[in-house]
Amino acid sequence: MWRRCSTHSNIHFRALSVWCGFNFRNFSAIRPKMSQAGTINLQHLLSACFDVGQKAGRIVREVFRSGDLQAHDKSADDAVFDPQTIADIRAQMMIVGSLSRLFPQIRLIGEEGHLDVEEKDTVIPDLTLLNDHHFPDYYEELSCKDITIWIDPLDGTKEFTEGFVQCVTVLIGIAYKGEAIAGIVGQPFTDFEDGSTKTTIVWGCRDVGTFGYHPVSPFPDKSRRIVVTTRSHFTNEIQTYIDACSPDKVIRYGGCGGKIIMLLEGFADAYVFPSRGTKKWDTCAPQAILEAAGGTLT
């Protein structure tokens, strides 16, 4: 269970998938060239995700600064508080609308479900942001019908509504034939107190690597056992599993994306969450990024 990877990280949790639909209208788009066979270059697609991830982070910051989150409980179960804010909605509309304009043949699935998106809500993403990185030739023509993009426009919404914004991330993951192969984790509040308007992006791709994170130490203590787990959904069952790990320290932190960054940067060694609750939009991007860095998700 404690086998280390190149990033000195390990991850364990269970994921469930939930499917939602979208409506798109009024798209007279400028689109990248696709072959007649319906293929797309993964490097271009991931660059587009990188770009809209940054812009989604800007939306999230703007809403938080305004103080008007328009938060409400979207859960059908009164026992479970599942908040949604206007930042969740606006960020997803921009991400889904913008990617749909360029890649109409690709399936996009987001946490906020069925949304009407208009062209004014979108941008034309930059496809050249990752040109300095080498991608294997087999990523040049992936079948569009085999690609699904999983989107959590604001991971850590509960923490967002409570002011714990350091936990908030934007997640955009790319799955190919059902497997997570690439993705981005955006951190809108990395330098928020300094007035920064930039969203820090950590991104990764299988057989390319993981980029954008900053390890706390190049020589972490390999004998330590620091576990990071949920802040908002803790149970006695989770405590039992954590106790079985005999950790030196337990960190309670919100959001799946933020916990993966903690693993990559060496603040924790394992993410333990043996419970229902994580969905594909929570796990696709983090899984791709962690595994591209040599980590393991089970």
N, C-alpha and C positions, 0 to 999 in steps of 0.2 A: 504493500500500500504506500510505502514511503520511498519508492524508487524515484530518484531525482532526475530531472531533465536538464537540458542545457541552460534553462533559465532558473534552475533551482526551484521549480514549482511543480505542483501536482494538483489535480482537481477531481472531485467526485460529486456528482449529483445526478438526479433523474429528471428527464425532460418529457413534456407532453406536447403534442402538436394540436393547434386549433386553427381552423381555416376561416377566413373572412373574405368579403368581396368589396370591390370599389366601383364607382362610376366615374368615368372621365368624359369631359365634353370640351368642345371648342379647341382642339389641338391641331393647328396648322404648323407642324413641327419641322425643324431642321434636324435631320436624322443622320447618324453615321452610316457609312456604306455597309450593307450586309450582302453576303453572297446569295445567289438564287436558292441555295440549299437551306437558307435560314440560319446562318451561323453568326457568331459575334466574337470579337477579340476580348478576352478576359481582362487584359491590361487596360483597355479603354473603359470597360464596364466598371472596373474597380476604381479607376480614376474618377469616373462620374460619381460613384458612391462617396469617395473621399471629398469631392467638391460639395455635394449636397449635404454631406455630414457636417462640414464646416458651417454652411449657411443655416442648417437646422439649429446648430448651437447658438448662432446669432439670434435666432427667433426666441429660443429658450431664455437667453439672457435678457432680451428686451422685455419679455413678459414679466420676468422676475423683478426687473428694475421698476416696472410700472406699478407693481404692487397689486394689480388686478388679475389674479390668477383664474378667476371664474371656476373655482374648483367645485366638483360635485361627485357624489358616489355613484359609479356606474354599475356596481355589483348587484346581481339579482338575489344575492344571499345577504340578508341583513346582518349576519354574524361576521361577515368579512368585509372590511372597508377597502374598497378598490377605487381610489380617486382618479379622476380625469380632469385636466385643466385645459384652458384655451391654448396653452403652449404645446400640449400633446397633439391637439387637433391641427393647429397651424403648421407645426413642424412636419407632421405626417402628410398633410396636403401638399406641402412644397416638395418633400422627398418623392412621394408617389407620383405626383403630377409631372415633375421634372424628368424622372427616370422613364416614365411611360411615354413621354414625348419622343425620347431618343430610342427607346427599346420597346416598341409596342408589342413585340412577339413574346416578351418575357413576362412570366407570372410574378406579380408583386403582392405580398401579403403582410399586413401591418396590424399591430395590436388594436388600433382604434376602430377597426372594422370598416363598415360601409360609409364612404364619404363622397360627396360631390366635389370634384376638383375642376376649377376653371383655369384657363391659360394665365390669367393675371396672378394666380397663386404660385406660378412656376418660374424656373430659371432654365437657361440652357447650360448644362454642366460642361466643365472643361475636361476634355478627354486626354490631355497631354501631361497631367500633373505627375505621372509615374514614369515618364519617358526615360529618366536617368537610371531606371532599374531594369535588370535583365529578366525577362519571363521566358520560360521554355516554349519552344515552337508549338507544342501541342495545345497551348492556350490561345493560339491565334484564331482558331475556328471551332468554337464550341457550339453545339446545337442549341438554339434558343428554346426549343420545346423542352429541353432537359434542365433548364435553369429556373430556379426559384429564388427570389430575393425576399428575405425575411427582415422586417423593419420594426424596431421599437423606437419610436421617435423621441421618447423621454423615459429612459429606464431609471427607476427610482422616483416615481411620481410622489409617493407618500413622503419621502424625505424632502422632495422639492416643496411640497405644501407646508412642511414643518420648518423650512429654512436650512436644512442640512444639505446645501447645494453641492458640496464637494463629492457627494455620492452620485450625482446625476450624470448620466451618459446618454449619448445617441448611438444606437446600434443598427448597423446595416450589414447583414450577412448574405453571402452568395452560396447557394447549394447547387451542386451539379449531380444529377441522377440520385438525389436524395442525400448526398454527402456534403457537409460543410467544407468548402475549399478556400474561401477568401472572405474578408470582411474588414469593417472599420469600427472602431470604438472612439467616439468623439467625446471630449471632456470640455464642456462649455465654461466651467468655472475654475479652471486651473489657476489663473491669475486674476480672478474676479475682483479681489479687494484692491488691486493695483490699477483698476480701470481698464484692463485689457479687453479688447473686442475679439480676440482670436480664440477659436476652439482648437485645442490640442487634439490631433488625430493619431491614434495608434492603429496601424493597419498590418495585415498579414495575408499571405497567400501560400498555399501548399507548394513546396518545391521552389519557393522564392525567398521566404523568410518573414520575420516580423520586425517592424520598424516604428520609431516614434516614441518609444518608452525609454526611461532612464533608470537603470538599476541603482539602488541605493548604495551598493558596494560590489566591487568586482570579485571579492572573495568572501561570500557569505559563509556563515557557520553551518557546515553540513551536518552537524550533530543535533541541531535544534529542531523543534517541532512547533511551529506557530500555525494555528488554524484560524481561518477567517470563515465566518458564517453569517447567517441572516440577522439583520437588526430588527425587522418588523414582523417576522413570521416564525419566531422561535417556539419550539415545543419540547416536551419531555423526551420524545423519541429522538430528536436531534441531539439533545444533551447526552443521551445514552451512547449514540454513535461517537460523539466527540470524546467522551470519557474513555471509550475503547481505543482511541488514538493516543492516549496518554500525552496530550500536548503540554508544552512548556507555557503556552500562552494562548488565549482565545480572543479574537477581535470580532466584535459585532459591527457589521457594516452593511449599508443598504445598496441594493442594485447589483445585478449580475456583472455588468460591464466593469464597474468599479472594483469588484472583488478580483476579477481577472487581471486588471492592471496591478493590483497589489501583489499578486503572484509573480507577474513578469518583473516587477521592479524590486522584488525581494523583501517586501514587508511581511509576507506570509508565505508558507510552504504548501498549504493545502486548503482548498475550499470544500467544506463539508456541508452538504445540504441534502440528506436522505429523506426527501419529502416531496409531495406533490406541490405544484405551484409554478415551476418554470415551464415556459413554452418555447416553441422553436424561435420566435422572435427574440427571446431572451438569450438563447444558447448558440444560435448559428454563427454569428460574428465572433463571440468570445471563443467558441470551440475552434474555429478556423485559425484565429490568431494565436491561441495557445499552442495548438498542435504544430503550426508552422514554426514556432519557437522551440519545439521539442518536448512540449508538455503532453499530458494525457488527460482526456476526459472520459469518465466511465459512468 
